[in-house]
Amino acid sequence: MPYKMISIGTGINDPLGVSTRTYTIDEEIPNTPEWVDTVGKNFVRTGQAIEIQGNEPIPMIKNEINDTPSDTEPREEKQSKKSKHIFSK
């Protein structure tokens, strides 16, 4: 699977590892040839890249709990109990 850079990183630029270059944010690294795949795996291991699974759209399904689409942040539930303050009477 190809890789996508999420931060700036420096890696090799040829199969022998003689020259290096800077990989930029949002740059896609293919998984072929093998030496490029190794560069991508190293960036994923160090947290500078993520694996791209494909270009399929994310399905918008509603949550049964709060009717929020599944690709959004969950809502925080309000507490129903009143909290007691230290200085309250």
Secondary structure per residue as TSV (DSSP state, phi and psi in degrees):
chain	resnum	aa	ss	phi	psi
A	1	M	-	360.0	142.1
A	2	P	-	-69.6	168.3
A	3	Y	E	-124.0	152.4
A	4	K	E	-126.4	129.1
A	5	M	E	-73.5	134.1
A	6	I	S	-112.9	-4.5
A	7	S	S	-151.2	166.8
A	8	I	-	-76.2	135.2
A	9	G	E	-146.3	157.6
A	10	T	E	-110.2	132.4
A	11	G	E	-148.0	175.8
A	12	I	E	-69.7	157.5
A	13	N	-	-122.4	2.6
A	14	D	S	-149.0	163.6
A	15	P	T	-63.8	-26.0
A	16	L	T	-87.0	-13.5
A	17	G	S	77.7	22.2
A	18	V	-	-76.8	-40.7
A	19	S	-	-114.2	153.3
A	20	T	E	-122.1	166.1
A	21	R	E	-152.0	166.5
A	22	T	E	-95.3	125.1
A	23	Y	E	-94.1	131.7
A	24	T	-	-97.9	167.2
A	25	I	T	-63.7	141.3
A	26	D	T	70.7	5.9
A	27	E	-	-76.7	136.8
A	28	E	E	-96.8	131.9
A	29	I	E	-108.6	120.8
A	30	P	-	-70.8	168.0
A	31	N	S	-101.5	10.3
A	32	T	-	-134.2	144.5
A	33	P	S	-69.6	179.7
A	34	E	H	-60.0	-38.1
A	35	W	H	-67.3	-32.6
A	36	V	H	-71.0	-37.3
A	37	D	H	-62.6	-39.3
A	38	T	H	-64.1	-39.6
A	39	V	H	-60.8	-46.7
A	40	G	H	-61.4	-42.7
A	41	K	H	-63.4	-38.5
A	42	N	H	-65.5	-38.7
A	43	F	H	-66.1	-37.6
A	44	V	H	-65.8	-43.2
A	45	R	H	-61.2	-35.9
A	46	T	T	-89.1	-1.0
A	47	G	T	84.0	16.8
A	48	Q	S	-98.5	-7.8
A	49	A	E	-145.8	164.2
A	50	I	E	-127.6	157.5
A	51	E	E	-81.9	139.2
A	52	I	-	-96.5	123.6
A	53	Q	-	-84.6	-20.5
A	54	G	-	148.0	-179.2
A	55	N	S	-104.2	23.2
A	56	E	-	-73.5	139.2
A	57	P	-	-69.4	152.2
A	58	I	-	-80.3	125.5
A	59	P	-	-69.3	142.3
A	60	M	-	-98.8	92.1
A	61	I	-	-108.8	143.6
A	62	K	B	-83.8	142.2
A	63	N	-	-74.4	140.9
A	64	E	T	-71.6	-23.3
A	65	I	T	-77.3	-52.0
A	66	N	T	-133.1	16.4
A	67	D	-	57.2	26.3
A	68	T	-	-96.1	135.4
A	69	P	B	-55.9	148.5
A	70	S	T	-69.0	-16.4
A	71	D	T	-96.1	12.7
A	72	T	S	-110.8	169.2
A	73	E	-	-70.0	140.8
A	74	P	-	-70.7	150.3
A	75	R	-	-80.6	148.6
A	76	E	-	-87.6	134.2
A	77	E	-	-80.9	139.1
A	78	K	-	-77.8	144.2
A	79	Q	-	-78.4	135.1
A	80	S	-	-88.3	-18.7
A	81	K	S	-86.4	142.0
A	82	K	-	-82.1	135.8
A	83	S	-	-85.1	143.0
A	84	K	-	-88.7	135.5
A	85	H	-	-92.5	153.8
A	86	I	T	-66.7	-37.0
A	87	F	T	-97.9	9.6
A	88	S	-	-80.5	154.6
A	89	K	-	-93.5	360.0
